[in-house]
Amino acid sequence: MAATARHQEELKRKAMKAIQTSTDPIEILRAKCLARGANGIRGLSRLFKIMDDNKNKKLDFEEFRKGITEYGLNYSKEEISEIFAIFDRDKSGQIDFDEFLERLRPPMPRMRIELVNQAFNKLDKNKDGKIEVSDLKGVYNVKQHPKYLNGEWSEDQILRKFLDTFDTKGQEDGIITREEFLQYYSSVSASIDNDAYFDLMMRTNWKL
């Protein structure tokens, strides 16, 4: 249901190629995040959220520079200034956080977005806009999981581990929002060229 190892490797391969061949600063930034795997962009977004001290969903240059640097994306200050200027369309000295993520996220055809939303809606049983362990009960069957069978993990532990596969390593909180779910699958989508295969994968994995 999460990205397979094959998808992850293909995603990283395509990202490394884009880093080497692209001249578009945004595409290169996107590729540097995706080279870390399907959670790469979400890792950067969560780092920015932590840095947004006043919670106004805007980033000034220093917050942006610090986030890019702490995430280890290997840019000079001049290169960061160039990227910041691209996103700072109104020259206000600030970047709208949501707009930044929307432009950074790999584009997905509408058909794929609809499938991802269908999967999220199925999982979000109480319709509160987020997926938690309680939502997965009865949807994700743990009964055949090896660690459930040998008594090592409880159902809740297995469901939490499953949620963590959609989260950024080291920042797992057991809650996946619609935006995070879309962000994750936009990265998976970037590793799959064939629409029919993506459709089959989503319908099979989530029984849509």
N, C-alpha and C positions, 0 to 999 in steps of 0.2 A: 504493500500500500504506500509505503514511503519509497523514495528513489532507490532503485536497485544499484548494486555495485557497478553494473555495466553502464547504467545511465550516468552515474557519478563520474566514471572514467571518461565517458564520451563528452560530458559537459566540460570537464577539465581540459580535455584535448582541444575542443573547439575554442575554449577561453584562451588557452595558451597561443593558439594560432592567431586569434583576434588581437592579442597583445602585440604580437610580432608584426602583423600586417596592417592593422587599422591606423588611420591618421585622425580619426574622430576622438577627441578627448573623453567624451561621455561614453563612447563604446569601449574605449580602453579601460576606463574606471569600472564599468560594468563587468568587463572581462576579468579584471584583477580580482573582483569580488567573487565571480563565478568560478575562478580557478581554485577557490577554497571549497567548492562543492555547492550543493543545492541550498544550503543555509547561509552562503557567503554574504548576500545582500542584506538579509535580515540581521546578521551579526553587526554589520555597520549601522543599520538603522537603530538597533537597540543601544548601541554605544552613543549615538547622537541623542537618543531620548534621555539617557542618563545625564548627558551634558546640558540638556535644555533646562537649566535651573529654574527659570520662571514659568516653565510649562506653557509658553506662548506659541509653541510649534514653529519657531523661527530660529535660524542659526546665523550668528554673526561670523565674520571671517575667522576670528580666533577660535571659536567653538568648532568650526568646520576644519580648520587646520589641525587642531588638536585631535579631533576624531580620526581624520585620515592618517595622521602620524601614528597614533596609538594603535590603530588597526594594522599597522605595518605594511602600508601600501606603497612605500618607497617612492615618494614624490618629493621634489625640491619645493621650497617655499614659492618660487616663481611659478612652477607648474600648478601648485594648489591655487595660487591667485588666478591663473588662467581659467581653471575649472570653475572656481567660485564665480568669476565674472560671467560665465556662460549661464549659470543658474540664476544669478542675480539680475533678472531681466529688467526690473524697474530701477536699477541702480540705487536701491535703498540702503545697501550695505548689509542686507539680510536675505537669507534664502528661506522660502516657505518649505517647511519640512515635508509635508505631504506631496507637494509638487516635485520636490527633489526625488523622493522615492518612486513616484509614478514614472518619471523620466528615466530613472536608473533601472527600473524593473524591465527584464526582457519583454518585448512586445509579444502578446498572445492573440491569435485569431479569436473572434467573438465566439465561435463554436466551442473552442477550448475553454474559454472563460465561463461559458454557460455550464459546461460539464463540471468544472471545479466548483462552481456555486451550487450545483445540484448535490454534489458530494458533501459540501459543507452543510447545506440545509438538512440533509439526511442525518448527519452526525449531531447537529445542534438540536437535540430533542426538545429542550425547554425554550428554544427560540430567544435566547438572551444575547445572541451575537458572539458567543465564544464556546469553544469545545473544552470540556473538562472530563475528568475520569467518570463522573456520574452520567455524562452523555453517552459514553462508549459502552456502558453496560447493556447487554442485550443486542448490541450492534457488532462488537468485536468479540469473537468467541475465543476465550483463553484456554478452553478445556484440553486442547491438544498441545499446548505449549509445554516443552520439556520441563521447565522449572516449576510449572504448576503441577505437572504429573508427579514429580519427585518431592513435592511439598516445600521446595526451597523458597518460592515466591507465592504470595497471595494474589487473588484476582486484581485487587487494587494496585499492587506493585507492578504487575505485568502491564496493566492499562496505562499507568503513569510512565513506564519505560517506553511504551508505544508512542505516547504523546511527545516524549522527549526527542524522538527521531525527527520531529518537525520543528524542534526548537534549536536555538544556537547553543553549542557546547559551552558549558560553564555559566550559562544564563537561563537554564531551564526553570520555568515557574509553573508548569503543569496546566497552563492556559494558552490556547491557540485562538487568536481572533480571526475573523474573516480575511482581514488584510494580510495577516501572517500566512494563512493557508494559501491565499492567492499568490503571495510572494514566493512561497516555497514551490508551488506548482508551476509558476512562470519560469523558474530556474530548471525544473525537470523538463518542462516543455521545450526549453532551448536545446536540450540534448536529443530531442525526437523530431525528425524532419517530417515524418509521415503522419498526416492527420488521422487516417484510419487506425493506425497503431495506437495513437494517443487516446482516441475514442474507445478502442477495445480495452486498453489498459485501465482507464477510469471506470468503465462500466463493469469490468470483471472484478477489479479490486474492491469497488464500493457497492457492487450489486445494484446498479442504477437501472 
